[in-house]
Amino acid sequence: MPGVDAAPPLDDGDGLAGKVAIVTGGGARGEGIGNGRAAAVLLARGGARVLVVDRELALAATTVAAIRGEGGVAEAFAADVTDEEQCRAMVALAVERWGRLDVLDNNVGIGSRGSVVDEDPARWHRVMEVNVTSMVLASRAAIPAMVASGGGGSIVNVSSISALRPRGLTAYSTSKGAVIALTKAMAVDHGPDGIRVNCVAPGPVYTPMVAGDGMAAEARAQRARASVLGVEGTGWDVGQAVRFLASDRARWITGQVLVVDGGATLKGPERDPGTGA
């Protein structure tokens, strides 16, 4: 049968050309490169049209400017993705602008420290709301649009190696573990619709959010030493993983967790001097 075992084209641009993607948490402080900004830029480089969503419009607009500066197509949208109506609005805008929806990168998250004894209950609920409920609401809005587009779709949720190797960030680790479970459940639920759902679990990458919280040179060096490669990760490393999982190159991958940590989880646990990861 034609196409059953035929090799893919040598260079098909990842199959992203003409697709429509939403990246939540797509802004970043200043001109820096966070996970969401990197993913948005890389998806656009593949030919996708990208709706960059952030709670602060100016941060999303900076990402859009970078994409347009490279000749890509993107728009900025301000939304709090812990609000269901705002999630519906972002999906509606993407469909209104470009006629379909193919990719959702759920990238929003906040950090927290302390054990269940130390953690403030209000903070615990806020971490769960931002890190888990936001992904549920964004996906709840996006999936019907993907189905209506007729080509299936790809959802990439951003978790953390803290879900796999807890080290003093209990609320954060719990929320990121929930993201992994959510990913697997959604993959089963929506596979029949042709929608793939995967997860990226970054290690201690250096992003504008981490830098903005203040980090001494020795703390950064310690984070680099946590990698078996001895190299500090960046938002680009996470963005490349998101682009791969969103692309047709990952057409037969769903319900999986792609760890992007330079091998940090291969070593013994060490309390991270920075936030998150």
C-alpha positions as protocol buffer text, in pm:
chain_id: "A"
residue {
  index: 1
  type: MET
  ca { x: 0 y: 0 z: 0 }
}
residue {
  index: 2
  type: PRO
  ca { x: 139 y: 345 z: -89 }
}
residue {
  index: 3
  type: GLY
  ca { x: 278 y: 532 z: 206 }
}
residue {
  index: 4
  type: VAL
  ca { x: 258 y: 249 z: 460 }
}
residue {
  index: 5
  type: ASP
  ca { x: 633 y: 213 z: 498 }
}
residue {
  index: 6
  type: ALA
  ca { x: 756 y: 495 z: 280 }
}
residue {
  index: 7
  type: ALA
  ca { x: 1028 y: 714 z: 429 }
}
residue {
  index: 8
  type: PRO
  ca { x: 927 y: 1070 z: 514 }
}
residue {
  index: 9
  type: PRO
  ca { x: 1066 y: 1353 z: 302 }
}
residue {
  index: 10
  type: LEU
  ca { x: 1427 y: 1443 z: 373 }
}
residue {
  index: 11
  type: ASP
  ca { x: 1324 y: 1789 z: 492 }
}
residue {
  index: 12
  type: ASP
  ca { x: 956 y: 1856 z: 539 }
}
residue {
  index: 13
  type: GLY
  ca { x: 998 y: 2148 z: 779 }
}
residue {
  index: 14
  type: ASP
  ca { x: 866 y: 1934 z: 1065 }
}
residue {
  index: 15
  type: GLY
  ca { x: 516 y: 1955 z: 916 }
}
residue {
  index: 16
  type: LEU
  ca { x: 453 y: 2278 z: 1108 }
}
residue {
  index: 17
  type: ALA
  ca { x: 408 y: 2503 z: 804 }
}
residue {
  index: 18
  type: GLY
  ca { x: 57 y: 2646 z: 790 }
}
residue {
  index: 19
  type: LYS
  ca { x: -39 y: 2516 z: 1132 }
}
residue {
  index: 20
  type: VAL
  ca { x: -173 y: 2735 z: 1411 }
}
residue {
  index: 21
  type: ALA
  ca { x: -24 y: 2724 z: 1759 }
}
residue {
  index: 22
  type: ILE
  ca { x: -105 y: 2882 z: 2093 }
}
residue {
  index: 23
  type: VAL
  ca { x: 177 y: 2924 z: 2344 }
}
residue {
  index: 24
  type: THR
  ca { x: 68 y: 3021 z: 2694 }
}
residue {
  index: 25
  type: GLY
  ca { x: 324 y: 3191 z: 2914 }
}
residue {
  index: 26
  type: GLY
  ca { x: 486 y: 3305 z: 2591 }
}
residue {
  index: 27
  type: GLY
  ca { x: 633 y: 3624 z: 2732 }
}
residue {
  index: 28
  type: ALA
  ca { x: 951 y: 3667 z: 2934 }
}
residue {
  index: 29
  type: ARG
  ca { x: 1112 y: 3943 z: 3135 }
}
residue {
  index: 30
  type: GLY
  ca { x: 1295 y: 4191 z: 2916 }
}
residue {
  index: 31
  type: GLU
  ca { x: 1464 y: 4054 z: 2606 }
}
residue {
  index: 32
  type: GLY
  ca { x: 1550 y: 3726 z: 2774 }
}
residue {
  index: 33
  type: ILE
  ca { x: 1456 y: 3382 z: 2646 }
}
residue {
  index: 34
  type: GLY
  ca { x: 1221 y: 3183 z: 2866 }
}
residue {
  index: 35
  type: ASN
  ca { x: 1074 y: 2845 z: 2783 }
}
residue {
  index: 36
  type: GLY
  ca { x: 756 y: 2990 z: 2634 }
}
residue {
  index: 37
  type: ARG
  ca { x: 926 y: 3260 z: 2429 }
}
residue {
  index: 38
  type: ALA
  ca { x: 1173 y: 3006 z: 2289 }
}
residue {
  index: 39
  type: ALA
  ca { x: 893 y: 2764 z: 2196 }
}
residue {
  index: 40
  type: ALA
  ca { x: 693 y: 3039 z: 2025 }
}
residue {
  index: 41
  type: VAL
  ca { x: 992 y: 3154 z: 1819 }
}
residue {
  index: 42
  type: LEU
  ca { x: 1087 y: 2801 z: 1719 }
}
residue {
  index: 43
  type: LEU
  ca { x: 732 y: 2705 z: 1621 }
}
residue {
  index: 44
  type: ALA
  ca { x: 715 y: 3017 z: 1407 }
}
residue {
  index: 45
  type: ARG
  ca { x: 1048 y: 2930 z: 1246 }
}
residue {
  index: 46
  type: GLY
  ca { x: 886 y: 2601 z: 1144 }
}
residue {
  index: 47
  type: GLY
  ca { x: 614 y: 2794 z: 963 }
}
residue {
  index: 48
  type: ALA
  ca { x: 343 y: 2787 z: 1228 }
}
residue {
  index: 49
  type: ARG
  ca { x: 129 y: 3092 z: 1296 }
}
residue {
  index: 50
  type: VAL
  ca { x: 157 y: 3158 z: 1667 }
}
residue {
  index: 51
  type: LEU
  ca { x: -73 y: 3324 z: 1918 }
}
residue {
  index: 52
  type: VAL
  ca { x: 155 y: 3427 z: 2203 }
}
residue {
  index: 53
  type: VAL
  ca { x: -41 y: 3445 z: 2527 }
}
residue {
  index: 54
  type: ASP
  ca { x: 77 y: 3603 z: 2850 }
}
residue {
  index: 55
  type: ARG
  ca { x: -92 y: 3770 z: 3143 }
}
residue {
  index: 56
  type: GLU
  ca { x: 107 y: 4083 z: 3054 }
}
residue {
  index: 57
  type: LEU
  ca { x: 44 y: 4194 z: 2696 }
}
residue {
  index: 58
  type: ALA
  ca { x: 376 y: 4379 z: 2674 }
}
residue {
  index: 59
  type: LEU
  ca { x: 570 y: 4059 z: 2743 }
}
residue {
  index: 60
  type: ALA
  ca { x: 379 y: 3869 z: 2475 }
}
residue {
  index: 61
  type: ALA
  ca { x: 429 y: 4160 z: 2236 }
}
residue {
  index: 62
  type: THR
  ca { x: 807 y: 4140 z: 2278 }
}
residue {
  index: 63
  type: THR
  ca { x: 796 y: 3776 z: 2172 }
}
residue {
  index: 64
  type: VAL
  ca { x: 575 y: 3862 z: 1875 }
}
residue {
  index: 65
  type: ALA
  ca { x: 818 y: 4135 z: 1770 }
}
residue {
  index: 66
  type: ALA
  ca { x: 1102 y: 3881 z: 1771 }
}
residue {
  index: 67
  type: ILE
  ca { x: 898 y: 3642 z: 1555 }
}
residue {
  index: 68
  type: ARG
  ca { x: 794 y: 3910 z: 1310 }
}
residue {
  index: 69
  type: GLY
  ca { x: 1152 y: 4033 z: 1295 }
}
residue {
  index: 70
  type: GLU
  ca { x: 1241 y: 3693 z: 1148 }
}
residue {
  index: 71
  type: GLY
  ca { x: 954 y: 3705 z: 900 }
}
residue {
  index: 72
  type: GLY
  ca { x: 721 y: 3485 z: 1105 }
}
residue {
  index: 73
  type: VAL
  ca { x: 351 y: 3528 z: 1173 }
}
residue {
  index: 74
  type: ALA
  ca { x: 234 y: 3590 z: 1528 }
}
residue {
  index: 75
  type: GLU
  ca { x: -4 y: 3791 z: 1743 }
}
residue {
  index: 76
  type: ALA
  ca { x: -3 y: 3879 z: 2109 }
}
residue {
  index: 77
  type: PHE
  ca { x: -293 y: 3821 z: 2345 }
}
residue {
  index: 78
  type: ALA
  ca { x: -330 y: 3902 z: 2714 }
}
residue {
  index: 79
  type: ALA
  ca { x: -503 y: 3636 z: 2921 }
}
residue {
  index: 80
  type: ASP
  ca { x: -504 y: 3482 z: 3264 }
}
residue {
  index: 81
  type: VAL
  ca { x: -527 y: 3113 z: 3179 }
}
residue {
  index: 82
  type: THR
  ca { x: -662 y: 3026 z: 3522 }
}
residue {
  index: 83
  type: ASP
  ca { x: -986 y: 3185 z: 3397 }
}
residue {
  index: 84
  type: GLU
  ca { x: -1200 y: 2964 z: 3173 }
}
residue {
  index: 85
  type: GLU
  ca { x: -1358 y: 3249 z: 2979 }
}
residue {
  index: 86
  type: GLN
  ca { x: -1021 y: 3397 z: 2896 }
}
residue {
  index: 87
  type: CYS
  ca { x: -901 y: 3056 z: 2775 }
}
residue {
  index: 88
  type: ARG
  ca { x: -1202 y: 3036 z: 2546 }
}
residue {
  index: 89
  type: ALA
  ca { x: -1129 y: 3386 z: 2422 }
}
residue {
  index: 90
  type: MET
  ca { x: -769 y: 3303 z: 2327 }
}
residue {
  index: 91
  type: VAL
  ca { x: -879 y: 2997 z: 2131 }
}
residue {
  index: 92
  type: ALA
  ca { x: -1157 y: 3193 z: 1962 }
}
residue {
  index: 93
  type: LEU
  ca { x: -906 y: 3458 z: 1854 }
}
residue {
  index: 94
  type: ALA
  ca { x: -665 y: 3203 z: 1705 }
}
residue {
  index: 95
  type: VAL
  ca { x: -948 y: 3041 z: 1507 }
}
residue {
  index: 96
  type: GLU
  ca { x: -1086 y: 3379 z: 1400 }
}
residue {
  index: 97
  type: ARG
  ca { x: -745 y: 3496 z: 1275 }
}
residue {
  index: 98
  type: TRP
  ca { x: -621 y: 3181 z: 1109 }
}
residue {
  index: 99
  type: GLY
  ca { x: -916 y: 2945 z: 1072 }
}
residue {
  index: 100
  type: ARG
  ca { x: -794 y: 2652 z: 1278 }
}
residue {
  index: 101
  type: LEU
  ca { x: -597 y: 2531 z: 1579 }
}
residue {
  index: 102
  type: ASP
  ca { x: -332 y: 2259 z: 1572 }
}
residue {
  index: 103
  type: VAL
  ca { x: -92 y: 2307 z: 1863 }
}
residue {
  index: 104
  type: LEU
  ca { x: -122 y: 2412 z: 2227 }
}
residue {
  index: 105
  type: ASP
  ca { x: 188 y: 2462 z: 2442 }
}
residue {
  index: 106
  type: ASN
  ca { x: 82 y: 2481 z: 2807 }
}
residue {
  index: 107
  type: ASN
  ca { x: 378 y: 2663 z: 2952 }
}
residue {
  index: 108
  type: VAL
  ca { x: 245 y: 2864 z: 3248 }
}
residue {
  index: 109
  type: GLY
  ca { x: 384 y: 2789 z: 3593 }
}
residue {
  index: 110
  type: ILE
  ca { x: 500 y: 2937 z: 3922 }
}
residue {
  index: 111
  type: GLY
  ca { x: 734 y: 2807 z: 4190 }
}
residue {
  index: 112
  type: SER
  ca { x: 712 y: 2760 z: 4564 }
}
residue {
  index: 113
  type: ARG
  ca { x: 927 y: 2629 z: 4848 }
}
residue {
  index: 114
  type: GLY
  ca { x: 871 y: 2438 z: 5166 }
}
residue {
  index: 115
  type: SER
  ca { x: 717 y: 2119 z: 5302 }
}
residue {
  index: 116
  type: VAL
  ca { x: 348 y: 2057 z: 5365 }
}
residue {
  index: 117
  type: VAL
  ca { x: 413 y: 2186 z: 5718 }
}
residue {
  index: 118
  type: ASP
  ca { x: 577 y: 2505 z: 5595 }
}
residue {
  index: 119
  type: GLU
  ca { x: 360 y: 2584 z: 5293 }
}
residue {
  index: 120
  type: ASP
  ca { x: 85 y: 2841 z: 5334 }
}
residue {
  index: 121
  type: PRO
  ca { x: -248 y: 2679 z: 5231 }
}
residue {
  index: 122
  type: ALA
  ca { x: -341 y: 2976 z: 5014 }
}
residue {
  index: 123
  type: ARG
  ca { x: -7 y: 2951 z: 4833 }
}
residue {
  index: 124
  type: TRP
  ca { x: -58 y: 2575 z: 4788 }
}
residue {
  index: 125
  type: HIS
  ca { x: -393 y: 2634 z: 4618 }
}
residue {
  index: 126
  type: ARG
  ca { x: -246 y: 2908 z: 4400 }
}
residue {
  index: 127
  type: VAL
  ca { x: 37 y: 2683 z: 4280 }
}
residue {
  index: 128
  type: MET
  ca { x: -214 y: 2412 z: 4186 }
}
residue {
  index: 129
  type: GLU
  ca { x: -437 y: 2666 z: 4014 }
}
residue {
  index: 130
  type: VAL
  ca { x: -160 y: 2814 z: 3802 }
}
residue {
  index: 131
  type: ASN
  ca { x: 42 y: 2499 z: 3734 }
}
residue {
  index: 132
  type: VAL
  ca { x: -237 y: 2245 z: 3680 }
}
residue {
  index: 133
  type: THR
  ca { x: -581 y: 2403 z: 3648 }
}
residue {
  index: 134
  type: SER
  ca { x: -456 y: 2645 z: 3383 }
}
residue {
  index: 135
  type: MET
  ca { x: -359 y: 2349 z: 3164 }
}
residue {
  index: 136
  type: VAL
  ca { x: -697 y: 2186 z: 3215 }
}
residue {
  index: 137
  type: LEU
  ca { x: -883 y: 2505 z: 3119 }
}
residue {
  index: 138
  type: ALA
  ca { x: -662 y: 2585 z: 2820 }
}
residue {
  index: 139
  type: SER
  ca { x: -691 y: 2229 z: 2692 }
}
residue {
  index: 140
  type: ARG
  ca { x: -1065 y: 2224 z: 2757 }
}
residue {
  index: 141
  type: ALA
  ca { x: -1098 y: 2525 z: 2527 }
}
residue {
  index: 142
  type: ALA
  ca { x: -847 y: 2407 z: 2267 }
}
residue {
  index: 143
  type: ILE
  ca { x: -946 y: 2045 z: 2209 }
}
residue {
  index: 144
  type: PRO
  ca { x: -1287 y: 2112 z: 2046 }
}
residue {
  index: 145
  type: ALA
  ca { x: -1119 y: 2361 z: 1811 }
}
residue {
  index: 146
  type: MET
  ca { x: -853 y: 2104 z: 1719 }
}
residue {
  index: 147
  type: VAL
  ca { x: -1121 y: 1845 z: 1648 }
}
residue {
  index: 148
  type: ALA
  ca { x: -1315 y: 2095 z: 1437 }
}
residue {
  index: 149
  type: SER
  ca { x: -999 y: 2172 z: 1238 }
}
residue {
  index: 150
  type: GLY
  ca { x: -1004 y: 1813 z: 1117 }
}
residue {
  index: 151
  type: GLY
  ca { x: -634 y: 1735 z: 1139 }
}
residue {
  index: 152
  type: GLY
  ca { x: -595 y: 1617 z: 1494 }
}
residue {
  index: 153
  type: GLY
  ca { x: -357 y: 1821 z: 1705 }
}
residue {
  index: 154
  type: SER
  ca { x: -74 y: 1827 z: 1954 }
}
residue {
  index: 155
  type: ILE
  ca { x: -72 y: 1947 z: 2313 }
}
residue {
  index: 156
  type: VAL
  ca { x: 257 y: 1986 z: 2499 }
}
residue {
  index: 157
  type: ASN
  ca { x: 246 y: 2038 z: 2874 }
}
residue {
  index: 158
  type: VAL
  ca { x: 551 y: 2169 z: 3057 }
}
residue {
  index: 159
  type: SER
  ca { x: 626 y: 1985 z: 3380 }
}
residue {
  index: 160
  type: SER
  ca { x: 961 y: 1969 z: 3564 }
}
residue {
  index: 161
  type: ILE
  ca { x: 1217 y: 1722 z: 3688 }
}
residue {
  index: 162
  type: SER
  ca { x: 1097 y: 1825 z: 4033 }
}
residue {
  index: 163
  type: ALA
  ca { x: 810 y: 1585 z: 3967 }
}
residue {
  index: 164
  type: LEU
  ca { x: 1064 y: 1306 z: 3924 }
}
residue {
  index: 165
  type: ARG
  ca { x: 1319 y: 1407 z: 4186 }
}
residue {
  index: 166
  type: PRO
  ca { x: 1163 y: 1616 z: 4466 }
}
residue {
  index: 167
  type: ARG
  ca { x: 1403 y: 1832 z: 4667 }
}
residue {
  index: 168
  type: GLY
  ca { x: 1235 y: 2078 z: 4897 }
}
residue {
  index: 169
  type: LEU
  ca { x: 976 y: 2227 z: 4661 }
}
residue {
  index: 170
  type: THR
  ca { x: 679 y: 2021 z: 4775 }
}
residue {
  index: 171
  type: ALA
  ca { x: 385 y: 2216 z: 4634 }
}
residue {
  index: 172
  type: TYR
  ca { x: 571 y: 2277 z: 4309 }
}
residue {
  index: 173
  type: SER
  ca { x: 678 y: 1913 z: 4280 }
}
residue {
  index: 174
  type: THR
  ca { x: 326 y: 1793 z: 4349 }
}
residue {
  index: 175
  type: SER
  ca { x: 179 y: 2023 z: 4087 }
}
residue {
  index: 176
  type: LYS
  ca { x: 432 y: 1914 z: 3827 }
}
residue {
  index: 177
  type: GLY
  ca { x: 364 y: 1550 z: 3908 }
}
residue {
  index: 178
  type: ALA
  ca { x: -3 y: 1621 z: 3846 }
}
residue {
  index: 179
  type: VAL
  ca { x: 92 y: 1767 z: 3505 }
}
residue {
  index: 180
  type: ILE
  ca { x: 251 y: 1434 z: 3411 }
}
residue {
  index: 181
  type: ALA
  ca { x: -56 y: 1239 z: 3521 }
}
residue {
  index: 182
  type: LEU
  ca { x: -281 y: 1485 z: 3340 }
}
residue {
  index: 183
  type: THR
  ca { x: -73 y: 1444 z: 3024 }
}
residue {
  index: 184
  type: LYS
  ca { x: -108 y: 1067 z: 3024 }
}
residue {
  index: 185
  type: ALA
  ca { x: -481 y: 1078 z: 3097 }
}
residue {
  index: 186
  type: MET
  ca { x: -544 y: 1332 z: 2821 }
}
residue {
  index: 187
  type: ALA
  ca { x: -341 y: 1124 z: 2576 }
}
residue {
  index: 188
  type: VAL
  ca { x: -573 y: 830 z: 2639 }
}
residue {
  index: 189
  type: ASP
  ca { x: -889 y: 1041 z: 2632 }
}
residue {
  index: 190
  type: HIS
  ca { x: -814 y: 1229 z: 2311 }
}
residue {
  index: 191
  type: GLY
  ca { x: -603 y: 987 z: 2110 }
}
residue {
  index: 192
  type: PRO
  ca { x: -916 y: 872 z: 1923 }
}
residue {
  index: 193
  type: ASP
  ca { x: -955 y: 1233 z: 1807 }
}
residue {
  index: 194
  type: GLY
  ca { x: -604 y: 1227 z: 1662 }
}
residue {
  index: 195
  type: ILE
  ca { x: -476 y: 1457 z: 1936 }
}
residue {
  index: 196
  type: ARG
  ca { x: -137 y: 1374 z: 2081 }
}
residue {
  index: 197
  type: VAL
  ca { x: -57 y: 1492 z: 2433 }
}
residue {
  index: 198
  type: ASN
  ca { x: 299 y: 1491 z: 2562 }
}
residue {
  index: 199
  type: CYS
  ca { x: 503 y: 1650 z: 2836 }
}
residue {
  index: 200
  type: VAL
  ca { x: 843 y: 1816 z: 2866 }
}
residue {
  index: 201
  type: ALA
  ca { x: 1017 y: 1799 z: 3204 }
}
residue {
  index: 202
  type: PRO
  ca { x: 1294 y: 2061 z: 3213 }
}
residue {
  index: 203
  type: GLY
  ca { x: 1582 y: 2058 z: 3453 }
}
residue {
  index: 204
  type: PRO
  ca { x: 1730 y: 2372 z: 3614 }
}
residue {
  index: 205
  type: VAL
  ca { x: 1745 y: 2590 z: 3302 }
}
residue {
  index: 206
  type: TYR
  ca { x: 1846 y: 2954 z: 3329 }
}
residue {
  index: 207
  type: THR
  ca { x: 1555 y: 3174 z: 3227 }
}
residue {
  index: 208
  type: PRO
  ca { x: 1455 y: 3537 z: 3283 }
}
residue {
  index: 209
  type: MET
  ca { x: 1223 y: 3424 z: 3565 }
}
residue {
  index: 210
  type: VAL
  ca { x: 1515 y: 3261 z: 3747 }
}
residue {
  index: 211
  type: ALA
  ca { x: 1746 y: 3554 z: 3675 }
}
residue {
  index: 212
  type: GLY
  ca { x: 1487 y: 3803 z: 3793 }
}
residue {
  index: 213
  type: ASP
  ca { x: 1469 y: 3634 z: 4131 }
}
residue {
  index: 214
  type: GLY
  ca { x: 1840 y: 3692 z: 4172 }
}
residue {
  index: 215
  type: MET
  ca { x: 2105 y: 3422 z: 4142 }
}
residue {
  index: 216
  type: ALA
  ca { x: 2472 y: 3446 z: 4234 }
}
residue {
  index: 217
  type: ALA
  ca { x: 2740 y: 3314 z: 4001 }
}
residue {
  index: 218
  type: GLU
  ca { x: 2816 y: 3026 z: 4238 }
}
residue {
  index: 219
  type: ALA
  ca { x: 2450 y: 2926 z: 4245 }
}
residue {
  index: 220
  type: ARG
  ca { x: 2445 y: 2914 z: 3867 }
}
residue {
  index: 221
  type: ALA
  ca { x: 2765 y: 2710 z: 3869 }
}
residue {
  index: 222
  type: GLN
  ca { x: 2608 y: 2467 z: 4114 }
}
residue {
  index: 223
  type: ARG
  ca { x: 2310 y: 2425 z: 3882 }
}
residue {
  index: 224
  type: ALA
  ca { x: 2546 y: 2355 z: 3591 }
}
residue {
  index: 225
  type: ARG
  ca { x: 2728 y: 2095 z: 3799 }
}
residue {
  index: 226
  type: ALA
  ca { x: 2396 y: 1921 z: 3858 }
}
residue {
  index: 227
  type: SER
  ca { x: 2408 y: 1819 z: 3491 }
}
residue {
  index: 228
  type: VAL
  ca { x: 2628 y: 1525 z: 3399 }
}
residue {
  index: 229
  type: LEU
  ca { x: 2731 y: 1737 z: 3101 }
}
residue {
  index: 230
  type: GLY
  ca { x: 2837 y: 2021 z: 3329 }
}
residue {
  index: 231
  type: VAL
  ca { x: 2640 y: 2260 z: 3111 }
}
residue {
  index: 232
  type: GLU
  ca { x: 2366 y: 2501 z: 3207 }
}
residue {
  index: 233
  type: GLY
  ca { x: 2041 y: 2463 z: 3013 }
}
residue {
  index: 234
  type: THR
  ca { x: 1845 y: 2747 z: 2855 }
}
residue {
  index: 235
  type: GLY
  ca { x: 1494 y: 2817 z: 2737 }
}
residue {
  index: 236
  type: TRP
  ca { x: 1603 y: 2722 z: 2386 }
}
residue {
  index: 237
  type: ASP
  ca { x: 1667 y: 2365 z: 2501 }
}
residue {
  index: 238
  type: VAL
  ca { x: 1311 y: 2340 z: 2630 }
}
residue {
  index: 239
  type: GLY
  ca { x: 1170 y: 2515 z: 2324 }
}
residue {
  index: 240
  type: GLN
  ca { x: 1339 y: 2266 z: 2091 }
}
residue {
  index: 241
  type: ALA
  ca { x: 1176 y: 1979 z: 2281 }
}
residue {
  index: 242
  type: VAL
  ca { x: 835 y: 2147 z: 2257 }
}
residue {
  index: 243
  type: ARG
  ca { x: 877 y: 2203 z: 1884 }
}
residue {
  index: 244
  type: PHE
  ca { x: 974 y: 1839 z: 1828 }
}
residue {
  index: 245
  type: LEU
  ca { x: 676 y: 1703 z: 2021 }
}
residue {
  index: 246
  type: ALA
  ca { x: 441 y: 1946 z: 1845 }
}
residue {
  index: 247
  type: SER
  ca { x: 573 y: 1852 z: 1502 }
}
residue {
  index: 248
  type: ASP
  ca { x: 494 y: 1569 z: 1263 }
}
residue {
  index: 249
  type: ARG
  ca { x: 831 y: 1417 z: 1350 }
}
residue {
  index: 250
  type: ALA
  ca { x: 664 y: 1302 z: 1673 }
}
residue {
  index: 251
  type: ARG
  ca { x: 350 y: 1175 z: 1493 }
}
residue {
  index: 252
  type: TRP
  ca { x: 360 y: 838 z: 1677 }
}
residue {
  index: 253
  type: ILE
  ca { x: 451 y: 973 z: 2020 }
}
residue {
  index: 254
  type: THR
  ca { x: 184 y: 1044 z: 2280 }
}
residue {
  index: 255
  type: GLY
  ca { x: 149 y: 1026 z: 2656 }
}
residue {
  index: 256
  type: GLN
  ca { x: 524 y: 1056 z: 2705 }
}
residue {
  index: 257
  type: VAL
  ca { x: 752 y: 1264 z: 2925 }
}
residue {
  index: 258
  type: LEU
  ca { x: 1061 y: 1405 z: 2755 }
}
residue {
  index: 259
  type: VAL
  ca { x: 1318 y: 1496 z: 3021 }
}
residue {
  index: 260
  type: VAL
  ca { x: 1540 y: 1788 z: 2918 }
}
residue {
  index: 261
  type: ASP
  ca { x: 1789 y: 1823 z: 3200 }
}
residue {
  index: 262
  type: GLY
  ca { x: 2144 y: 1753 z: 3080 }
}
residue {
  index: 263
  type: GLY
  ca { x: 2129 y: 1430 z: 3278 }
}
residue {
  index: 264
  type: ALA
  ca { x: 2060 y: 1596 z: 3615 }
}
residue {
  index: 265
  type: THR
  ca { x: 1813 y: 1324 z: 3715 }
}
residue {
  index: 266
  type: LEU
  ca { x: 2091 y: 1067 z: 3673 }
}
residue {
  index: 267
  type: LYS
  ca { x: 2267 y: 1213 z: 3976 }
}
residue {
  index: 268
  type: GLY
  ca { x: 2169 y: 1222 z: 4342 }
}
residue {
  index: 269
  type: PRO
  ca { x: 1914 y: 1479 z: 4455 }
}
residue {
  index: 270
  type: GLU
  ca { x: 2046 y: 1819 z: 4545 }
}
residue {
  index: 271
  type: ARG
  ca { x: 1846 y: 2110 z: 4674 }
}
residue {
  index: 272
  type: ASP
  ca { x: 1828 y: 2367 z: 4399 }
}
residue {
  index: 273
  type: PRO
  ca { x: 1959 y: 2713 z: 4501 }
}
residue {
  index: 274
  type: GLY
  ca { x: 1720 y: 2871 z: 4249 }
}
residue {
  index: 275
  type: THR
  ca { x: 1343 y: 2861 z: 4213 }
}
residue {
  index: 276
  type: GLY
  ca { x: 1147 y: 2608 z: 4015 }
}
residue {
  index: 277
  type: ALA
  ca { x: 1289 y: 2339 z: 3784 }
}
